[in-house]
Amino acid sequence: MISENLREVRQEIQKSCALVARPTASVTLVGVTKYASLEQTKELINAGVRHLGENRADKFLLKKQALADFPDLTWHFIGNLQRRKVKSIVDEIDYLHSLDNLSLAGEIQKRAHKELKCFVEVNVSGEESKQGIPVAEFEDFIAALAGYDKIKVVGLMTMAPFASTAAEQRDVFTQLALLRDQIQSKALSWAPCHELSMGMSNDYPVAIEAGATFVRVGSALFQEE
């Protein structure tokens, strides 16, 4: 079932890329395994997915250890990262998708032994329930990261409002793409900002059409008919 779901997701990615004349290879599929069992995660890996996303530090560490036989995996931490958890995982992950405050940046700088690829999370929709830097503050935030040599801002991340329409999703994602272009044009050494992490199981086709380079898909991969 997982391999069939993966085939359908990949077809959807291919179709969405074709609609806007993008190569399929420009989109990285992150399989979100936070609710998946170890066996389900292994099945996804064996089907060809090598980028995995988790959002709980303790569960991530256990799962990574259990999957030590797969040394070529790329690990994405996609949830809110508490400062007290930074020490345990910062050198174990490859990407952080939720950098949104200087306190967290400072803890990463203090604990990391290698450069960490980070997405700055931006609250494009302005929802109070959403994490992320307000749009009005995000340029200053990225400028403030100049002195943190353990952090490389590879891109921006956002989430569309829950139960939003395709038009509303497209508006949020397009705004993030414009913000990404704004930072990318500055050619900042610490923030090349080439990537866009946006789109989940319910809206990743729209996100791809708006320019997403990383999509975080979970339930669409593990759902049963």
C-alpha positions in Angstrom: 0.0 0.0 0.0 2.8 2.4 0.9 4.6 1.8 -2.4 1.3 2.4 -4.3 0.7 5.6 -2.3 4.2 6.8 -3.1 3.7 6.1 -6.8 0.6 8.3 -6.7 2.4 11.1 -4.8 5.3 11.1 -7.3 2.8 11.2 -10.2 1.1 14.2 -8.6 4.5 15.9 -8.1 5.4 15.2 -11.8 2.0 16.6 -13.0 2.3 19.7 -10.8 5.8 20.4 -12.1 4.7 20.0 -15.7 1.9 22.5 -15.2 4.5 25.2 -14.5 7.3 23.8 -16.7 9.6 22.8 -13.9 11.7 19.6 -13.8 10.5 17.0 -11.4 13.9 16.8 -9.9 13.6 20.3 -8.6 11.2 19.1 -5.9 12.5 17.0 -2.9 9.9 14.8 -1.3 10.3 14.6 2.5 8.4 11.6 3.8 6.9 12.7 7.2 7.2 9.6 9.4 6.2 11.1 12.7 3.0 8.9 12.9 4.5 6.0 11.1 5.7 2.8 12.8 9.3 1.6 12.3 8.1 -1.1 9.9 6.1 1.5 7.8 9.1 3.8 7.7 11.3 0.9 6.5 8.8 0.1 3.8 8.9 3.8 2.7 12.7 3.7 2.6 12.7 0.5 0.7 10.3 2.1 -1.8 13.0 4.7 -2.5 12.4 7.7 -0.2 15.6 8.9 1.4 14.5 12.2 3.0 12.6 11.7 6.2 10.9 14.2 8.5 10.2 14.0 12.2 8.9 16.5 14.8 9.6 15.0 18.2 13.2 14.9 19.3 13.0 11.8 21.5 11.1 9.8 18.9 13.4 11.0 16.2 16.5 9.8 18.0 15.0 6.4 18.7 14.0 6.0 15.0 17.3 7.1 13.7 19.1 4.6 15.9 16.8 1.9 14.8 17.4 2.7 11.1 21.2 2.7 11.4 21.4 0.1 8.6 20.3 2.9 6.2 23.3 5.3 6.4 22.2 7.3 3.3 19.1 8.9 4.9 18.7 12.6 5.1 16.9 13.7 8.3 14.6 16.8 8.5 13.3 18.1 11.8 10.0 19.7 10.9 8.4 20.6 14.2 8.8 23.3 16.8 12.2 22.6 18.4 12.5 23.4 22.1 15.8 24.9 23.2 16.3 22.2 25.8 16.2 19.6 23.0 18.7 21.3 20.8 21.8 19.6 22.3 20.5 16.1 21.8 19.6 16.4 18.1 21.4 19.3 16.5 24.3 17.2 15.2 21.9 14.3 14.3 19.7 16.2 11.8 20.5 17.5 8.3 17.8 20.2 8.0 15.7 22.2 10.5 12.5 23.6 9.0 11.4 25.7 11.9 13.9 28.4 12.8 11.9 31.3 14.1 13.6 33.0 17.0 17.0 34.2 18.1 17.0 32.2 21.3 16.8 29.0 19.3 19.5 30.3 16.9 21.7 31.0 19.9 21.2 27.6 21.3 22.1 26.0 17.9 25.2 28.2 17.7 26.2 27.1 21.2 25.6 23.3 20.7 26.3 22.5 17.1 29.6 21.1 16.0 28.8 21.5 12.3 26.9 23.9 10.1 23.1 23.2 10.1 20.9 23.8 7.1 17.9 25.8 8.3 14.6 27.1 6.9 13.4 30.2 8.5 9.7 29.7 9.3 7.6 32.7 8.3 4.0 33.2 9.4 2.7 34.5 6.1 -1.0 34.0 6.8 -0.7 36.0 10.1 -2.7 33.4 12.1 -2.1 33.7 15.8 -2.1 29.9 16.2 0.8 29.6 13.7 4.5 29.6 14.6 6.9 31.7 12.6 8.4 35.1 12.1 5.9 37.8 11.2 6.4 39.0 7.6 7.2 42.5 8.8 10.1 41.2 10.9 11.6 38.5 8.9 14.2 40.6 7.0 15.6 41.9 10.2 15.6 38.4 11.6 17.7 37.1 8.8 20.1 40.0 9.0 20.5 39.2 12.7 21.7 35.7 11.9 24.9 37.0 10.2 27.1 36.2 13.2 25.9 32.6 13.6 28.3 30.5 11.7 26.7 27.2 12.6 23.5 28.3 10.8 23.0 28.3 7.0 19.7 29.7 6.0 19.0 27.6 2.9 15.4 28.8 2.5 12.0 29.8 3.9 9.2 27.6 5.3 5.5 28.3 5.8 2.2 26.5 6.2 -1.1 27.5 4.6 -4.2 27.9 6.9 -5.9 24.7 7.8 -9.0 24.0 5.6 -8.1 26.8 3.2 -9.1 26.9 -0.4 -6.6 26.3 -3.2 -6.7 30.0 -4.0 -5.9 30.9 -0.4 -3.1 28.3 -0.4 -1.7 29.7 -3.6 -1.7 33.2 -2.2 0.3 32.2 0.9 2.8 30.1 -1.0 3.3 32.8 -3.7 3.9 35.4 -0.9 6.6 33.1 0.6 8.2 32.7 -2.9 8.4 36.5 -3.2 10.0 36.8 0.2 12.5 34.1 -0.7 13.4 36.0 -3.9 13.9 39.1 -1.9 16.5 37.5 0.4 18.1 35.5 -2.4 18.7 38.7 -4.4 20.9 40.0 -1.5 23.4 37.2 -2.0 24.1 36.9 1.7 26.8 34.3 2.5 24.9 33.0 5.6 21.5 33.0 3.9 21.7 31.9 0.2 18.0 31.2 0.6 17.5 29.1 -2.6 14.8 26.8 -1.2 11.1 26.8 -0.3 9.7 24.3 2.2 6.0 24.4 1.8 3.2 22.0 1.0 1.9 19.0 2.9 -0.4 16.1 2.0 -3.5 18.3 1.5 -1.8 21.1 -0.5 1.5 20.1 -2.0 0.4 20.2 -5.6 -0.5 23.9 -5.2 2.8 24.5 -3.3 4.8 23.0 -6.2 3.0 25.2 -8.7 4.0 28.2 -6.5 7.6 27.2 -6.4 8.1 24.7 -3.5 11.4 22.8 -3.7 10.7 20.7 -0.6 7.3 19.2 0.2 6.5 17.5 3.5 4.1 14.6 2.9 3.0 12.2 5.5 -0.7 11.0 5.6 -0.9 10.7 1.8 1.9 8.2 1.9 0.6 6.1 4.8 -3.2 6.2 4.3 -5.1 3.0 3.7 -8.0 2.7 1.4 
